[in-house]
Amino acid sequence: MPDKNLLDDILNEYDSKSSPVSPDEDMSSFFEEQATAADAELSDAYTYDAPGQQEQDDTAGEIAGYEQVCGSDDGYTADEYAAEDVQEEDEEDIRVFEPAAVSLSKEGDEGQEEASFHDSVPEDDDDYSDDRGLFDRDRYYEKNSSGLSGNDPDDVADDDDGGYDGDEDGYDDDGYDDGYDDDGYDEDYDDGYDEEYVPAHHRKKSNGAGRLIFALIMVTIVISIALIGSAAVISASTEILALERSGTSRTVEIPQGYGSREVAELLQSNGIIGNAELFRLFSRINSQDSTFQAGEHTLAPSMTYGDIIEELQKKIELEERESVTLTFKEGIRLVDAAKMIEEAGVCDAKDFIAAFNSSKFGFGFESKIGSNPMKFYKMEGYLFPDTYEFYLDDDPQNVVKRIYRNFDAKITPDLYGRMDDMGYSLDEVITLASIVQKEAGDELNMKIVASVFINRLDNQNKFPKLQSDPTSGYSEEVVAPNMEVYSATICDAYDTYKGEGLPPGAICNPGIEAINAVLYPRDTSYYYFCSDLDTGEFYYAETLSEHESNLRKAGLR
């Protein structure tokens, strides 16, 4: 709607004319003449700063029209009004605008304004100017379209700040400012493209690096699998072909009804093979896992899996063999057991002792026995007291294996767990149990006697020696007479009146009651004990004076 003040000014101008308009004169021609003159002068005389500022241009056009048609009451020219508006806009907007040419024109009687905007021309760069010296946007995009899809200016992607600034001059290069806060607009409308624009050549390099890393990882994995597989194949081949196994031949008895699992475990425990599971797999692949024959087979560790299976497939004529039953009591010494075995016609005593202290069958307890150069008989204490049946004139290895198997079965995981709780090794428990076995004859006194020795071991500063009579007897009766080269050091180490702490090894083969007495002793404060040899009565004391009194009671003083 026309501004009322503007109409008033035009009417005043009309009334002030020196030649009044006659009633017959068309007043509209006067207004049309004034508007045409103002439009012509406005089009020729004025261009305004601030490219893309449509609202600012409209305001400047109105001011210019007012000034042309009616004059200015406050003395401001159109340029001053435009400059003031641009300054106010710049203060509100963080973006900085530079001059750009804007041409306004009137077309038609309807008075529509049409603006053609030209983006600002970069300083000292005439390559982007048209014939009139104004910035030619088509030329600019044609020269700066690297990385964009085509040369169409519409392909230029707006950034998150409201416009794409291709030349880093701080302008919105599309030359159009719609007057909206583009950041706020982005918050209201999510077009799904939140990621920052990355040029195509950058994306290509990143993808290439990722592919290279992935390829290197895959190559590493493949090589690792190949190496592991090769190592496994080499290890299996070495085992199957017996390339690293050696040893003398021995007789292995396959019991009636044994399957492939039991046979494989038996062969491994006898040291014939090194991997029971691999042997089972090998025999199964060759469909030979159910063809093993019961009976005695002569096998050697140097035999290949094929040779072992071939031997196990031989049918053995089971002959009636004469056997003998022997019972080893608790506390028996290894030399005494060997004499019994020899006297029963099972095998030679010396061969038995040699085999007992050197054989390795792979039983679990064997790995828990440490090496001690002070030991006289390495495996003294591991002949579990029990009743055994042996073949007459048998191989010592077979005799030893039966005894080992029995001991391995008697020492349960619970007993090993208790040893760990007490901080004792298997060798220490068996050694102390052998002393307890020789000192006490019943389970109750075994537990109290065990507590006396444990109390002394826990207080070695005050009681460095166990002072057990049976240890002196073992040193004198077993160690010294059977040594090839006499060693007083070893003899004294076994004698707990001379050596401190536990002896290097067991002095006999204890039974399960003595072993349990060490693992579960009575809780006492005793450090001394003695017994009446005639009545078997035990006397316990906490102090030396009490002990001396007990010695008199027991008839030992």
C-alpha positions, 0 to 999 in steps of 0.5 A: 500500500502506498505510503501516506506521507509520500502521497502527501508530498506528491500532492504538495508538489503538484499544488506548488506548480506555477501552472496549475493543471486544468480540470481537463488535464489527466492528473495520472499523467503527472504522476506517471511522468514523475515516477518515470523520471525518478526511475530513470535517474535511480537506475542511472545514478545509484548502485549499492554495496552489500551483494546478496542483501535483498532487503537492504536493496529494497530499502535503498530503492525506496529511499532513492525513490523518496528522494527523487520524487519528494526530496529528503527532509533530513538532508540524507542522500540515498548513498548515505542511507544505504551506507548506514544500513550496510553498517548496521547489518555488518554489526549484527552479522559476523560475516564481512561483505565487500562491495558488489555491483547491484543494478535495479530496474523498473519494468512494466507498469506494475512497478516490479523490481528485478535485481541482478546480482554480481558477486564481488570481484576479488582484488587484483584479479581481472580474470573473473571480470566481464566486459563491464568490469563486474565479477563474472560468476560463471568464469569464477566457477569455471576456474575454481571447480576442482574437486566439484561435480561439474562446472555448474555453480549450483553444484557448489556445496554450501558449508555449515556456515551458510555458504561455500567459501571457495576462495577463502575471502569470507564471502558467500560466493553464491551472492545470495543472502536469504536473510535467514540464520543458516546455522539456526536453519540447520538445527531445524532441518536435518538432511541426514548429511552431518559429516563435514565435506571431505574432498574426493581425493582425500577420501580416496587416499584414506580408503587406500590407507585403510585397505593397505592396513587391512591387507597387511593384517590379513597377510600377517594372520595367514602367515602366522596360521601357516607357520603354526600349521607347519610347526604342528605338522613337523611336530606330529611327523617327528612323533609318528616317525619316532625321530626323537624317541629312543630307549631299550625294548620292553615288554608291555602287557595289553589287558583283555578288553582294552580299547584304543584309548586305554592302549594309547595311555598305557603306551605313553605311560610306558614311554613307548610313545609321547602323545596318546591322543595323536596315536589314537588319531593315527590308528583311527585314520588307518582304521586300526584302532580296534585291532589291538590284541591282548597279551604281552608285546615287545615294544621300543620307543624307537619304533614308528607308529606303524611298527607299533600298531603292527606289533599290537595286531599280532595275536598273542597266545596267552599261556598260563603263567605262574604268579606269586602274591607279595605283601609289603607292610608299612615302613618296609625299606626298598632293599628289604622289598627287593630281597622279597621279590628276588626270593619269590622268583620274580626278578633279581633284587639289584635289577629291581632296585636299579629299575625302581630308581631310574624308570620313567613311565609318565605317571603324575607323581613322577613329575613332582619329585625333585632332584636332590644329589644328596639322596641315596635311593631316589625313589625310596618312599614310593613303594606303596605298602600293599598286596601285589601279584607278580609273574614269576621270572618277570621283567623288572620294568613290569614289576616297577610299573605295577608298584608305580601305578598303585602309588599314583592311584593312592595319592589323590588330588585332595592330598596334593591340595593339602600339601599345597596349603601347608607349603610342603612338597610331595618329597617332603611329605613322604620323607616326614611320613617315613619318619613318623611311620618308623616312630609310631605304631598307631594312627593316634600317636602318629598324629601327635608325633607328626605334630612334634616334628612339625613344631620343631621344623617351624622353630628351627632356630631353637630346635635345628635337629629332629633327633629321630632314632630311626634316621640314625639306623637308616644311615648306618644300616642302609646308606653306608653299607650300600654305597659304592663310594662312601660319603660321610656327608650323605650318611650324616645328612640322613642322621637327624642327630647330625644333620639339620632339618629333614633328611635328603629322602625317605627312610622307608615306605610309609602307608596312607595313615602316616601320610595323613598324619603329616597332612592332618597332625594334632595341634599341640605345643610338644617338642619332645616325646619318648615311648616305653619299648615294652608297653608301647606307651608314649610320653610327650613334653613341651620342655627339656626338663619334662622330657627327662622326667618322661625318659625315666618313666619310660625306663630309658634312664 
